[in-house]
Amino acid sequence: MVECKGMELQSWWTVEVEEMSCFDVDTESGLHVGHSGSSSNSSLTPSQESPSPSLEHVSTSHLPSSSSLPHPSSSSFLSTPTSLSTPYPAPLLDGDSDIEAEVDLPKLEKFLSEEEIQKLSSRERKRQDTINELFHTERTHVRVLKVLKHLFQDPMAQAEILPRDVIDLLFPNLDEMLDIHTQFNQAMKKRRKEEVPVSRVGDLLIDMFDGEAGERFQQQAAEYMRTQFLALEGLKTRQKRDNRLANFLQEQENNLACRRLQLKDMLPAGFQRLSKYPLLLESLLSYTDPNTRQEECERISRALERAREILAFVNTAVREAENTERLREIQRKLDQSSLAKRKDGGTEDLKGNLDLTKHRLIYAGNLTWRLAKGQKNIDLLALLLEDAIVLLQRQDDKYILKNHSIIKNLTKDDNKLTHSPIIKYGPSMLFREVATDNCAFFIVTTQAVGAQIYELVASSPAERKV
């Protein structure tokens, strides 16, 4: 399970769990909204940073360990701080050149003379455009991080607008992320002064994405982004009931440095930036001639590989955090009283003591359980855990965990077969497709309660393959 420094995932908000999609992931079509568009001077849209497709699962075992997040009903989340006796601390933004960064991508003519531009080949011109975009968008990202720190995080803490644990959820390691990106931005500024036009960027990219620095970036990025969905939902919930917070946000967001963006618009900047790196590096690599810049190509290629790995790592961390939260929500609404009444043997899970929060959710989806002829089919929410499949029935706002009886023969008495809602993995478990229905499959198991056959129907052939 992915963990986060100083935090244990708990719900900040009330949501119908069944309406959430744990795995709205298609590793081919992408998890997030993709990048689109291009300009005549750039391989990518100059003034936008859009999330890119997620990548395949990677290990997140090295993420920091965790403790507790504020819950919506907790005093730290709902309590109103004492009245503010001093104005909000002034942000330290005056005189910062990064704050003055243009909104739109500056033209290459700003950095090169007309004569220098005319000497560039068509391919090299595109390469310079891409370098220009890489440098500028890094600068604007640093700008956003500085605004978050000096206009929101620091004043919020100093004026006690929110409890410390809530602020830490909104900005878990903002200082570390700002330090990483500031160093990258400073290296780019230095290189632009040293080389006109810029000839090499591969070494800068390696210093950012590879080695110990790349590992640090990967860990800090995962820490910063993994619980952002909780932070955004929690902020929205609290803002509606906390006038002091609402007034603070309105005043800070009216600052010209925010450029008409609200805090909720700026918080996702970290993931947006992380998603854009592979797009920019792919473009840069395509415009770099391997015949004349072999070492440069090798460095860019390695940086691209690491940028993709880091994005995949963070995607997995976010996904696992969402799944952890979903299990916690389901556990809160779980009714297993029917199993608790059983007097016979079986595991603790089968006695009504299932604790989903101690498991890892791999997939969740809707299934239909086909019973014997004459019996009504049952709609289920199926949870694919690391060690079992759990079949839940929805009833109002509850999830019911109970045994099901299937009649073998309608003409005979005492011929019911009891099926457990928890199917443990093991050598006795078999999976078979139904030849006449590409959405259906059988699960055959001979676990402790005896031989059982389940005929289940997914919503689509793709769902069945999961």
C-alpha positions in Angstrom: 0.0 0.0 0.0 1.3 3.5 -0.9 1.9 5.6 2.2 2.4 9.3 2.8 4.6 11.0 5.4 2.7 11.9 8.5 -0.7 11.0 7.1 -3.2 8.1 7.2 -5.8 8.4 4.5 -9.2 9.3 5.9 -12.2 10.8 4.2 -12.5 14.6 4.1 -15.9 14.5 2.4 -19.0 12.4 1.9 -19.4 10.8 -1.4 -21.3 7.9 -2.8 -18.5 5.4 -3.2 -20.2 3.5 -6.0 -20.1 6.6 -8.2 -16.4 6.8 -7.9 -14.2 4.9 -10.4 -11.1 3.5 -8.8 -9.6 2.3 -12.1 -10.8 4.7 -14.8 -7.5 3.8 -16.4 -6.8 2.7 -19.9 -3.0 2.5 -20.2 -3.4 2.9 -23.9 -5.9 5.8 -24.0 -4.7 7.4 -20.8 -5.9 8.2 -17.3 -5.9 11.9 -17.5 -6.9 14.6 -20.0 -4.2 14.6 -22.7 -2.2 17.3 -24.2 -3.6 18.8 -27.4 -2.7 21.5 -29.9 0.5 23.0 -31.3 1.7 26.3 -32.5 3.7 27.4 -35.4 6.6 28.3 -33.1 6.3 25.4 -30.8 5.8 21.6 -30.8 3.4 22.0 -27.9 0.7 24.4 -26.9 2.7 27.3 -25.5 0.7 28.6 -22.6 -1.0 25.4 -21.3 0.2 22.5 -19.2 -2.3 19.7 -19.5 -2.0 16.3 -17.8 -0.8 13.5 -20.0 -1.7 9.8 -20.2 -0.8 7.7 -17.2 1.7 4.9 -17.6 1.8 1.3 -16.4 2.0 0.4 -12.8 5.4 0.6 -11.1 6.5 -0.2 -7.5 5.8 2.5 -4.9 7.3 0.7 -2.0 9.8 3.4 -1.2 7.3 6.1 -0.5 7.4 7.6 3.0 5.4 6.0 5.8 2.1 7.5 7.2 -0.1 8.6 10.1 -3.4 10.7 10.0 -5.4 13.1 7.9 -8.2 15.3 9.3 -11.7 13.9 8.8 -14.6 16.1 7.8 -16.3 15.6 11.2 -13.1 16.1 13.2 -12.6 19.2 15.2 -9.5 20.2 13.2 -11.5 20.1 10.0 -14.7 21.8 11.1 -13.7 24.1 14.0 -13.4 27.8 13.4 -10.2 29.4 14.6 -10.2 32.4 16.9 -10.7 35.8 15.3 -7.8 37.3 13.3 -6.2 40.1 15.1 -3.6 41.1 12.5 -3.8 41.5 8.7 -2.6 38.7 6.5 1.2 38.7 6.3 2.4 40.4 3.1 3.7 38.0 0.5 7.4 38.1 -0.4 6.8 38.4 -4.1 8.0 42.0 -4.9 11.1 42.1 -7.0 11.0 38.4 -7.9 11.8 38.1 -11.6 10.0 34.8 -11.9 6.7 36.4 -10.7 7.0 38.7 -13.7 7.2 35.8 -16.2 5.0 36.3 -19.2 1.8 34.3 -19.4 2.3 33.5 -23.1 5.4 31.8 -24.5 7.8 34.5 -25.6 9.0 34.4 -29.2 12.4 33.1 -30.0 13.3 36.6 -31.3 13.4 37.8 -27.7 16.6 35.8 -27.1 18.2 35.6 -30.6 18.9 38.2 -33.1 17.3 38.1 -36.6 20.7 37.2 -38.0 21.1 34.3 -35.6 17.7 33.0 -36.3 18.3 33.1 -40.1 21.3 30.8 -39.6 19.2 28.1 -38.1 18.1 25.1 -40.2 14.4 24.3 -40.1 15.0 21.4 -37.7 17.3 23.4 -35.4 14.7 26.2 -35.4 12.1 23.7 -34.1 14.6 22.5 -31.5 15.2 26.0 -30.3 11.5 26.6 -30.1 11.2 23.5 -27.9 14.0 24.5 -25.7 12.4 27.9 -25.3 9.2 26.3 -24.3 10.9 24.0 -21.9 12.7 26.9 -20.2 9.7 29.2 -20.1 7.2 26.7 -18.8 9.6 25.7 -16.0 9.9 29.3 -15.0 6.1 29.7 -15.0 5.8 26.6 -12.9 8.2 28.0 -10.3 6.1 31.1 -10.4 3.0 29.1 -9.4 4.8 27.4 -6.6 6.0 30.7 -5.2 2.5 32.1 -5.4 1.2 29.0 -3.5 3.8 29.5 -0.8 3.9 33.2 -0.3 0.2 34.0 -1.0 -1.5 31.0 0.6 0.6 28.5 2.6 2.6 31.0 4.7 -0.1 33.5 5.4 -2.6 30.7 6.1 -0.3 29.3 8.7 0.8 32.6 10.3 -2.8 33.8 10.6 -4.1 30.4 11.7 -6.7 30.4 9.0 -6.6 26.6 9.1 -5.2 24.0 11.6 -1.7 22.9 10.9 -2.6 19.4 9.8 -5.1 20.7 7.2 -2.5 23.1 5.8 0.0 20.2 5.6 -2.6 18.3 3.6 -3.0 21.1 1.2 0.7 21.8 0.8 2.4 18.6 2.1 6.0 19.3 1.0 5.7 22.5 -1.0 9.1 23.9 0.2 10.9 20.8 -1.1 9.1 20.9 -4.5 9.9 24.6 -4.8 13.5 24.0 -4.0 13.8 21.2 -6.7 12.1 23.3 -9.4 14.0 26.5 -8.5 17.3 24.7 -8.9 16.2 23.5 -12.4 15.0 26.9 -13.3 18.2 28.6 -12.2 20.3 26.1 -14.2 18.2 26.9 -17.3 18.7 30.7 -16.8 22.4 30.2 -16.4 22.6 28.1 -19.6 20.7 30.7 -21.6 23.2 33.3 -20.6 26.2 31.1 -21.4 25.0 29.9 -24.8 23.3 31.9 -27.5 21.6 30.0 -29.0 21.4 27.2 -26.4 23.3 24.3 -27.6 23.1 21.7 -24.8 20.3 20.8 -22.4 20.9 17.1 -21.9 23.2 17.6 -18.9 20.6 19.8 -17.2 17.9 17.2 -17.8 20.1 14.4 -16.4 20.8 16.5 -13.3 17.0 16.9 -12.9 15.6 13.4 -13.7 18.4 10.9 -13.2 20.5 9.6 -10.4 20.0 10.6 -6.8 18.4 13.9 -7.8 15.9 12.1 -10.0 15.1 9.7 -7.1 14.5 12.7 -4.8 12.3 14.3 -7.4 10.3 11.1 -7.8 9.7 10.7 -4.0 8.9 14.3 -3.4 6.5 14.5 -6.4 4.6 11.4 -5.2 4.4 12.9 -1.7 3.1 16.2 -3.0 0.5 14.8 -5.4 -0.8 11.5 -4.0 -3.5 13.0 -1.7 -4.3 16.1 -3.7 -7.8 14.7 -4.5 -8.5 14.7 -0.8 -7.1 18.2 -0.4 -9.2 19.7 -3.2 -12.4 18.1 -2.0 -11.7 19.0 1.6 -11.0 22.6 0.7 -14.3 22.8 -1.2 -16.2 21.4 1.7 -14.7 23.6 4.4 -14.9 26.7 2.3 -18.7 26.4 2.2 -19.0 26.4 6.0 -16.1 28.6 7.0 -16.6 32.2 6.2 -13.2 33.2 7.5 -11.5 30.8 5.1 -13.7 31.9 2.2 -12.9 35.6 2.9 -9.2 34.8 3.1 -9.2 32.9 -0.2 -11.2 35.7 -1.9 -8.7 38.3 -0.7 -5.6 36.4 -1.7 -7.0 35.3 -5.1 -7.7 38.9 -5.9 -4.0 39.6 -5.8 -2.7 40.4 -9.2 0.0 37.7 -8.8 -2.8 35.0 -9.1 -3.7 36.2 -12.6 -7.4 35.4 -12.0 -6.7 31.9 -10.9 -8.1 30.5 -7.7 -6.3 28.3 -5.2 -8.1 25.2 -6.5 -6.8 26.0 -10.0 -3.2 26.2 -8.9 -3.0 23.2 -6.6 -2.9 20.7 -9.5 0.1 22.5 -11.1 2.5 19.9 -9.9 0.9 17.0 -11.7 0.3 19.1 -14.8 4.0 20.0 -14.9 5.0 16.4 -14.4 2.8 15.3 -17.2 4.2 17.8 -19.6 7.9 16.8 -19.3 7.6 13.6 -21.4 5.9 15.6 -24.1 8.5 18.3 -24.2 11.4 15.8 -24.1 9.9 13.7 -26.9 9.7 16.7 -29.0 13.2 17.8 -28.1 14.6 14.4 -28.9 12.9 14.3 -32.3 14.6 17.7 -33.3 18.0 16.7 -32.1 20.3 15.3 -34.8 21.9 12.0 -33.5 24.7 12.3 -36.1 26.0 15.7 -34.9 24.8 15.5 -31.3 25.1 11.9 -30.3 25.8 12.5 -26.6 23.1 15.0 -26.4 20.6 12.6 -27.8 21.6 9.9 -25.4 21.2 12.2 -22.4 17.8 13.5 -23.6 16.7 9.9 -24.3 17.7 8.8 -20.7 16.0 11.9 -19.2 12.8 11.0 -21.2 12.9 7.5 -19.9 13.2 8.7 -16.3 10.5 11.4 -16.8 8.1 8.7 -17.9 9.1 6.5 -14.9 8.5 9.3 -12.5 5.1 10.1 -14.0 4.2 6.4 -13.8 5.4 6.2 -10.2 3.3 9.3 -9.2 0.3 8.0 -11.1 0.4 4.7 -9.2 0.8 6.6 -5.9 -2.3 8.7 -6.6 -4.3 5.7 -7.8 -3.4 3.6 -4.7 -4.3 6.6 -2.5 -7.7 6.8 -4.2 -8.2 3.1 -3.8 -7.3 3.2 -0.1 -9.8 6.0 0.4 -12.5 4.0 -1.4 -11.9 1.0 0.8 -12.2 3.2 3.9 -15.5 4.6 2.6 -16.9 1.2 1.8 -15.8 -0.1 5.2 -17.7 2.8 6.8 -20.9 1.7 5.1 -20.3 -2.1 5.3 -23.0 -4.2 6.9 -21.8 -7.7 7.8 -24.3 -8.4 10.6 -25.6 -11.4 8.7 -22.2 -13.1 8.8 -21.7 -12.2 12.4 -24.8 -14.3 13.4 -23.2 -17.5 12.0 -22.4 -20.0 14.7 -20.3 -22.4 12.5 -16.6 -22.2 11.8 -14.7 -20.3 9.2 -12.1 -17.5 9.1 -12.6 -14.2 10.9 -13.6 -12.6 7.6 -16.4 -15.2 7.2 -17.6 -14.5 10.8 -18.4 -10.9 10.0 -15.0 -9.4 11.0 -13.8 -8.3 7.6 -11.7 -5.1 7.7 -11.2 -3.8 4.2 -8.8 -1.1 5.4 -6.2 -3.8 6.0 -6.3 -4.8 2.4 -5.2 -3.3 -0.9 -7.7 -2.6 -3.6 -6.6 -3.7 -7.1 -9.9 -3.1 -9.0 -13.6 -2.4 -8.3 -16.5 -2.9 -10.7 -20.1 -3.9 -11.1 -21.0 -7.5 -11.7 -24.3 -9.5 -12.1 -24.5 -12.8 -10.3 -26.5 -15.3 -12.4 -28.3 -17.7 -10.1 -30.3 -20.9 -10.9 -33.3 -20.8 -13.1 -36.2 -19.4 -11.3 -34.1 -17.2 -9.1 -33.6 -13.5 -9.6 -30.1 -12.4 -10.5 -28.2 -10.2 -8.0 -26.4 -7.0 -8.9 -23.0 -6.7 -7.0 -20.1 -4.5 -6.4 -17.0 -6.7 -6.7 -13.8 -5.8 -5.0 -10.7 -7.4 -6.3 -8.3 -7.3 -3.4 -4.7 -8.6 -3.1 -5.8 -11.9 -1.6 -9.6 -12.3 -2.3 -12.6 -11.2 -4.3 -15.4 -9.7 -2.2 -18.9 -9.6 -3.5 -21.1 -6.8 -2.0 -24.8 -6.0 -2.5 -26.0 -2.4 -2.4 -28.9 -1.6 -0.2 -29.8 2.1 0.2 -26.5 3.6 1.3 -25.1 0.3 2.7 -23.0 -2.4 1.3 -24.2 -5.8 2.5 -21.8 -8.7 3.0 -23.7 -11.9 3.4 -23.9 -15.5 2.2 -26.2 -16.4 -0.7 -28.2 -19.6 -1.1 -28.7 -21.0 -4.6 -31.4 -23.6 -5.2 -30.1 -26.7 -7.0 -33.6 -28.1 -7.9 -36.9 -26.3 -7.6 -38.8 -29.5 -7.2 -36.9 -30.8 -4.1 -36.6 -29.6 -0.6 -33.4 -28.9 1.3 -31.3 -28.6 -1.8 -29.8 -25.2 -1.3 -26.1 -24.4 -1.8 -24.5 -21.7 0.3 -22.1 -19.4 -1.5 -19.7 -17.2 0.4 -19.3 -13.5 -0.5 -15.6 -13.8 0.0 -13.6 -15.9 -2.5 -10.1 -16.5 -1.4 -7.3 -16.9 -3.9 -5.5 -20.2 -4.0 -4.8 -23.4 -5.9 -8.4 -24.5 -5.5 -9.7 -21.4 -7.4 -10.4 -21.7 -11.2 -11.5 -19.1 -13.7 -13.4 -20.1 -16.8 -14.9 -18.0 -19.6 -18.5 -18.7 -20.7 -18.3 -19.7 -24.3 -21.7 -18.4 -25.2 -21.3 -15.0 -23.5 -18.2 -12.8 -23.9 -19.1 -10.8 -20.8 -19.6 -13.8 -18.5 -17.3 -16.1 -16.6 -17.3 -18.8 -14.0 -15.3 -18.9 -10.7 -14.9 -22.4 -9.3 -13.5 -22.7 -5.8 -13.3 -25.4 -3.1 -12.4 -23.3 -0.2 -13.2 -24.1 3.5 -17.0 -23.9 3.1 -17.0 -26.4 0.3 -17.2 -26.5 -3.5 -18.9 -23.5 -5.1 -19.5 -22.3 -8.6 -20.2 -18.6 -9.3 -21.5 -17.4 -12.7 -20.8 -13.7 -13.0 -21.4 -11.2 -15.8 -19.3 -8.1 -16.3 -20.6 -4.9 -18.0 -18.4 -5.4 -21.0 -15.8 -7.9 -22.5 -13.0 -5.5 -21.4 -14.3 -5.6 -17.8 -14.3 -9.4 -17.9 -10.6 -9.5 -18.9 -9.6 -7.5 -15.8 
